[in-house]
Amino acid sequence: MKLAEGFQLLASAPNCVARLRELILSLAVQGKLVPQDVMDEPATSLLQKIRRERDRQISDGKIKREKALPEILEEEKPFELPKGWEWARLADLTAVLNGRAYAKHELLDAGVPVLRVGNLFTSKQWYYSDLELEVEKYCNPGDLLYAWSASFGPFIWAGPKVIYHYHIWKLDPHCDTCLNKNFLYTFLLEKTQEIKASGHGVAMIHMTKEKMEKIVVPVAPLAEQSRIVAKVDELMRLCDELESRGRLEAEQHARLTATLFEALAASESSHALAENWSRVAAHFDLLLDRPEAVDALEQTILQLAVCGLLVKQELSDEPASELLKRIQAEKDRLIADAGMRTTARLEVPEEEKYVGEVPGWQYCRLGNLARFIDYRGRTPQKVEAGVPLITAKNVRFGFISREPREYIAEKDYSAWMTRGFPRVGDLLFTTEAPLGNIALIDITERFALAQRVICFQLHDLSIGPYLRLAIMSAQVQERFSAAASGMTATGIKASRLKEIPVAIPPLAEQRRIVARVDELRRLCAALRARLTASQTCQAYFAEALVGQAALTGPVATHTADLAVAA
C-alpha cells in the first residue's frame, strides 16, 4: 500500500496527526520528501564555501578559532544519503552561541525583553534588562534558536529584538547564503527527541554545548533545501487541516452523542423512552464507534436504572416503604443498643427529588440507610507487610482495586479500627480526591481503612448492590458536587453526605435492575474491547505504512493525492 492510498487509514488511526508529522520530518531529513535534481549545486560546494567564510571571519578577528571537530565515523551516519548530499557536524555549519545567565536583581520590569525558555513554550510572563551587551547576545527576527534545558526544541524567532537567556542557544550560520535556516530548523525538529534522550541530569535534563556542536547533520544542496522546506510547510498545513477536522469531528460526535443520550435519560415514561431509543438505534453504528461513546451509553444506562425506566415495575412486589420500615427498625436498635450516632432527616421535599413518582418507590437519605464509619483525617503507620490498608487510592468508580498495596502492622489493627469494622457487602465511599467513588466490599480478609474513605455499614446488606449503582449515577453524583466544599481539594463533609436523598425501589425490583445493568454493562465492556482492539489494529497498520513509506523513495509525486485525501 502506498502512502497516498493509506492516507485515510493514517488519518483515522489513534494519534495519527502526530505520527504523520513525524513521518514528514523523517522523510525530509533523509532526502525522501522531494526528488533530487542533478542540476543542483552539490552540498560539497556549499561546505567548501562555508569553510572559506568561517576562515575569513577568523582571520578578520570576528570569531575565535575553535578546537577542530573529529571526523565523522561511519557508525555516526544513521542512513544513506542521496546523491549530492553530505554529512557535516553542526559546528561546521553554525556557531552555537550561549545565552546569558541573569541574577535576580538584573531582571527588571522595563527595558529590553529577556527571552527565557518558558517564553518559547507557554509562559506569558516576561522580564527585562537595561544592560548593554555584546551583539551576539541579542536575538533578532528570523534567528534560529534552540532550547536545551528541561524543555527542548528549535525555534525561528518571530518576535522583536530580545536578549536570549541562558538555556537557549542561538545558532548563527557561518555563511547565511550557504544554508537555509528553515532546513536546519526542520532537521533539529526531527532530531529533538534524540537530543533530549542523550541529555544529562535528573531533576532538569540538559544538553551540553560540546555534544550539540558534534551532532551530525545531513546537508542537502541549497536549492533542494528550499524545496524541502516548501514541501514540509505544505504538508504540515495539511496536517493542521486534518487536526482541525479531527477536533471538529470529535466535537460534533460528542454533541450528537450527548444530545441523544440526554434525551434518552430525560425520558419520563416507558413510551417516551421507546421513542427516544428508536432515535438512538437509528444511529447506533455512528454513535458507538469509539470507546468514549460507550462510556456515555453506560452512564445513560445508570440514569435510566435509577429513574425506574430500565425494568418493568411489578404490582406484586413488596413496596419500598416496607423495606425502609425494617431498615428504620434496625437503625433504632443500633441507636439504642450500640449508641450509633449516624442519622438524617426523614422527610425529603419535592425540590430534593431527582425522579418523579414511580410505583412502589420511596426516597430515603443516606444517613438513614447506613452507619457511617469515618476514618478521614487519620493516617496510620504503614509497614512493608501486615494487614492490608484500603485508602481512597484503592476505591475506584464501582470497584476496589488492590493496587497500590499498603499495610499496617498486625499489632496496630485492633487499636486502629476503633470506629468499626467493614463487612463484605458494605460500601466504601471516597469523600475527596476523588469525590464520589463508590465500591461494594468484596474483600473477605481483614483490612484497615485510611483517610478520605467512609464505610457505609448498611442496616440491610441486601440493598448494597443497587445503592452502589444509584450512587454512581449522574443524578446522585451531581448532588455530591453541589454539597461539596473546598478550594484545592473539593470534598464533602459527613454531615452533608448523610443528608443526600436516594430513590429506593422495592427490593425485588432492585435485584432486577442490578441484573439488567450488569447484563448491559457486560455488553458495553465487550463493545469497548472490540473498539479498542480495532483501534489497536488500525494503529498497527498505520505504523507499518509509515515504516514502509520511510524506506521508499520521495513522496512529492503523491502530494496532490494527499491534499485531496485530507
N, C-alpha and C positions, 0 to 999 in steps of 0.2 A: 504493500500500500504506500502511495506517495504522500508527501506532506499535505499537498493541497487536497487530495482525496480524503485524507483523515482529519481535515480541519474541524469538521463538526464533532468528531469524536474528542479531539483535544478541547474544543470549546465547551463541551458539556461535562468533561471529566472534573473530578474534585481538584481544586487548586490549579485549574487549567491555565489561567492567565499568567500566573506567576511562572509556571513551567514553560509557557510559550516565550515569555520574556527571557528566561534563562537560555532557551534554545536559540533565540535570535542573537543574543550576545555571544554564545559559544560558536555559532556558525560565523559570526562576523570576525572574530579574532583568529579563526582558523582559515580565513580566506575562502569560505564556502557560501557566503551570502550573495556575492556578485561575481560575475565572470571576470577572469583576468584578461588584460589587453596587452598583447605583445608589443604594442607601440608605446606603452608607458615606460617612463624612465625608471630603471630598476632601483630597488632600495639600496644597493651597494653605492650608487652615485650619491644618494641622499646622505648616507652615513659618512662618506668622504667629505661632503660639503659641511656637515655638522662638525666633524673633527677639525676642519680648517678654520671654521668660525670660532670654535672654542679655543683653539691655539692662538688665534688673533686676539681674543679677549684677554687671554692670559698674558700675552706679550704687551698689551696695552695697559695691564695692571687693573683691568675691570673685575676680574675674578682671580681667585687663587688656584694654583695647580694642586689638584687633589691626588691622593695616592692612587697608583694605577690599579684598575679593576682586574680581577682574574679572568682568564679566558673562559668562554662558555663551554662547558663539558657536554658531551652527547647526552648524558643522563639528566641534564637540566632541561633538555628540549622535550616538552610534553607531546608534541605532534610534529608531523612532517609539514614543512612549509610549501606553499605553492611556488611555482617558478616566478622569480622576480622579487620575492620576499627575502628578508634577512633577520637574524636574531641580533639583539643588542641589549645591553644592560640599561636599566632606567637612567642611571647617572651618565651614560654615554649620550643620552638624548636631552636630559634636562638637569638643571641644578635643583637639588632638593633643599629648600630654604626653610630654616626653623622660624617659627613664630617666637614672640617674646613673652616671658612669664611676667606677671604683674603682682606686686604686693597689694594688699587690700586698700591701703591709703592712696594708691595710684589710680584706682578705678573711681571715676567721678560721675557726676550727674549731667555733665555737659562737656563738649569738646568733640574730638574725632571718635566715631564709634569704634569699640573694640569687639571684633568678631570672635566669639568663642564657639567651641564645638556645639554646645546646646543650641546656639542661634542657627546653625546649619540644619538642625533637625526639627525640634519642636519648640524651643524656648523663645518667648517673645520679650524676655527681659534683657535690656541692653545696658552696658556700662560704657564709659567714655574716658578719654585721656587727653591731656594737654601737653604731652611730651613731644619733643622734636626728635624723630628717629631717622635712621638710615632709609634710603629709598626702598630697599628690598624688604623692609618691614611693613610696607603698605600693600594693600591688595586693591586692584582696580577692576572695573567691569571687564569680564572676559578672561580673567586669570583662572588658571586651573589650580584647585586646592585639593588637599587630601586630609581628612580627619583620621587620626591614627591612635586614639586612646579612648577606651570604653565604647564609643560609637565610631564606626569605621565607614569610609566611603569617599568617592570623588565628587567634586562639585565644580561647575563652571560658574564663577561668581557673577551674579546679575544685579547686585546692589550698588550703592555708592562707594566711593573710596573709603576704606576702613583700614584699621590696624588689625592684623590677624594674630590671634593669641597663640600661646604655647599649646601643644597638642594638635596644631594644624600646620601642615607643610604647604608651601607654595611651590609648585613645580614650574620652573621657569625654563622654557626651551632654550638650548644653546643657539638655535637658529630658527627664528619664527617662520621663515619661508620654506623650511625643510620638513616641518612636522605639523600635522593638523591636530590641534589640541583636542578637538572633539573625538578624533580617532583614539588618542591616548586615554581620554575620559572613558570611552567605550571599553577599552581593554581593562582599565582599572575597575570599572563597574563589574565586569565579568570576573575579575581576579579577587574581589574584595573578601569573599568568604574564605578563600585560601589564605589571604594575607592575615585576616583575623585569627584563623586557626593556628598560624605559625607565630602568633604574638607571645608575649611574656606577661607574667603577673597572675594573681589570683583574684584579689578584690577588684582590680581595674586592669583589664588586658590592654597592652600597648605594643606598638611595633617600634623597633629601633631604626634609626636613620641608616645605619650601615647595612642592615638587611634590606631595607627598602631600596637603597641605591643599587643593590645587586640583583634585584628582580629582573628576570629575563623577559624581554618584550618582543613579540613578533611585529616586525616593521614592514608595512606594505609600501609599494610605490605611492608617491604623493597623490597622483590622480586617482588611484584606486582607494586610497584613504578617504578622499572626498566622496566617492561613490558609495563606499561602505557606510559613512556617516549619514548620507542622504537616505540610504535604504533602511538603516536602523531607525531613523526618525519616522519614516513612512510606516514601518511595521509596528513600531511602538504606538503610533497613533491608532492603528487598527486594534492593538491590544487595549488601548484606552477605551475605544468604542465598544469592544467586546465586554470589557469590565463594566462599563456603564450600562450596557444592555443586560448583562447578568444581574447587576444590582436592581435594575428596574424590573426585570422579570421576577426576581425573588420577592421584591416588594409587592408587585401585583399579585403574585401567587399567595403571599401571606395575607393580603387584604381579602382576596377571594375566599381563602380558607376560613379566615376569621369571620367574615360576613355570613357564610353558610353555616358554619358550626355554631355561631352565636344565635342565629335564627333557630337552629335545632335545639339548643339548650334553653331558649326562651319559650319553647312550646308550652302552652298552658293546658293542653288536653291531649289525649291519645290521638284524636282526629287531627289536631294541628301538627302533632309530631309526625304522623304518617305523611301529611302534605309536605312538610319541610324535609323529611327523609327522602322523598321522591326527588327533590331538587338536588340533594347531595348525591344520591345514587346515580343520577344522570351524568354527573361529572366525576364519578369515583376514580377513574383512571387518571384524570387530570389532577385531582386534588391530592391523591395519596401516591405521589410519585417521588417522595423524599421522606427520610426518617422524621424530620421535624413536623411534617404534616400528620404523621401517625401519632406523634406525641400530643398534638392538638386534639385529634379524634379521641384519644384515650381520656383526656381531661373532660371532653364533652360527655363521654360515657358516664363518668363520675357525676357530672352535673345532672344528667338525666336520672341517674340512680337515686340521688338524694332528694329529688323532686317527685318521686313516685311515678315516673314515666317509663321506667325500664322493664318492669314486670307488672303483671296484672294484679290488682287488689282482689282478694277473696273475702266474701262476706262471712265465710265460716271461720276466718282467722280470729283468734282472741285479740281484741284491740290493745293498742299500746298502753292505754290507761291502766289496764290490769297489770301489765308488766311493770309499769312505773310505780304502782302501789306496792308491789313486792320489793322493788328497789328502795322505796322510801322507808319501808319497814326495816330493811337491813341497815339502812343509814341511821335510823333512830336507835336501833340496837347498838350500833358501834359508838354512837354518841354517849349512850347511857352506860354501856359496859366498858368501853375502851377509851373514853374521853376524846373521841375523834372530833376535830375542830373544822374540818372541811365542810362547808355548806354554802348555799347560794339562795337567792330569792326564788320563790316558787312560781310566781306569775311571769308570763312572757307577753308583753304587749304587742299589738299588731305591727308596730313600726320596727320591731326587732326580728320579725319573722321573714325568712327568705323564700318560703314557698307557701302557696295558699292552702286552703283546706283539702286534705287528702283523707278519704275514708279510713278510719282506724288509726291514723297517725296522731301524735301528740308531741308538743315541744317540752324539752327539759334542759336545764342548764348543766354544764359540765360538772360544776361543783356539787350537784345533787346525784350524779351518776357514779362518782368515784371519790375515794380518799386520795388526796394529793400527797405523795411522798417527794419532798423537795430537798435536793442536795445542792441547790445553787449557792454560789458564794463560798464553797468549801473545796479545797484542793488537797486530796490525800497524798501521803508519802508514797511514791511509786518505787517499785523494785523490779529486778530482772525477771523474776518468776514468782508465782503465788496464785492468789485468787484473781481471776480476770476483772478488769476495771472497764466499765462501759461509760464513755463520755459522749458529748454532743457530736464528736467526730465520727462515732460509730453509728449513730442513729440517722439513717438516711430517709428519703421520702418514700415510705412504705415498707421498709425492711431494716434489719440490723445487720451491719457489716462487722466482721470481727477484726478488720484492719482499720487503724493501727492497733496492734496488740499491746496492751499495757496491763500492769498488775499492781496489787498491793499485797503486803505480807500477810500470811495466814494468821499471825498473831494479832493483826490490826483489824481483821474483818469484823468481828462482833462488836468491837468498840466503835468502829467507824459507822456501821449500819444501824445506828440507834434510832433513826427516824422510820424504819420499816424495811421489810424485805419484799422485793418484787417477785411476782409469781408468773409462771407460764400462763399466758392468756391475758395478762395485764398489758397496758400500753405505755410506751415511753414517748415523751414529747420534748422537743428542744425549744427552749424559751428565747434563745438568741444565738446568732452566729452559727447556724442559720435559725431563723424563727419559723416554727411551724412544721418541722419534720416530725413524722409520727410512725411508729412501728409497733407491731404486735410482738410481744415477747415469746420467742420460741426456743430460748436457751434453757436447757434442763439443768445444767450445772449451776452452782452458786456463782454469783458475780456481784461486784460492788458498783454503786452509782457515783458519778462525779458531778462536777459543776455544769450548769446550763441544761440540766435534764430533770424533768419531773416525771415520776411514775404515776400513772392513773391506776390506782388499785381499785378495780371495778367492784361495785356492790353486787353485780351479777356478771360473771365471766362470759355468759352466752352472748352479750351484746358487743363484745370486743371486735370481732371481725367486721361488723357493719360500722361501728363507731370509727374505726380506722379509716374506712372509705369516706365517711362523712367529713372527717377532719381533713382528708386530702382534697376534698372538693374545693372549687374556686369560691363557692358561696361562703364556706366557713373560713377559708384562708383569708378572704377579704376582711372578715370580722376580726381576725387576729391582728392584721395590719392596722386596722382602724383603732384598735385598743392599745397598740404598742407605743412606746416612747423611747427616747434616747437619741443622741446625736451621732457618735462614732459607731455604735453598735445598737441597732434597733432591737428592743426586746419587749416582752410582755410580763407584767407582774402577776404573781399568782392570784392576787385579789381581783384583778380584771379577768384573768383567764377563767376563773371558776364561774364567772357570770355570762360566758359565751353560750348562747342557746343553740341546741341541735334538734332538728326534727327527727323524731324516733318512730319508725314503722312498727307494726306488730312483729313479734319475734319470728313467726313463720315467714312473713314477707321479708324480713331481714335476711333470712337464710337463702331465700330465692334470689334476692338482689345480689348477695355476695357470690352465689354460684354463677349467676349470669355475668356479673362483672369479671369474675375470674376467667370465664369462658371467652369473653370478648377481649380481655387483655392478653390471653394466650394467642388469639388470632392476631392481635396488634403486634405482639412480640415476633410472631412468625413473619408477618409482613415486613416489619422493620428489619429483621435479619436478612430477608430476601433483597430488600432495597440496599442495605449496606453491602451485601455480597455483590450486587450488581455494580455499585459504585466502585468497589474494590477491583472488580474485573475490568471495569472501564478505565480505571486509573492504571492498571497493569498494561493494558493495550496502548494507552496513551504514552506511558513510559517507553514501551517498546518502539512506538512510532517515532518518538523523539530521539531515541538512541539510533534508530535506523537513519533518520534524517541527518544526524550529526556525522555519520560515516559516509554519506553520499556527497555528490557534487553540489555546486551552487544552486540556490533555490530562487534566484531572482526571476527566472522564467515563469515561476508559479505565482508571482506576486499578484497579478491580476485575478487569478483564481482565488487566492487567499482573500483579497479585498471583497470579491463577490460573496464568498462563503461567510465572511464576517458580517 
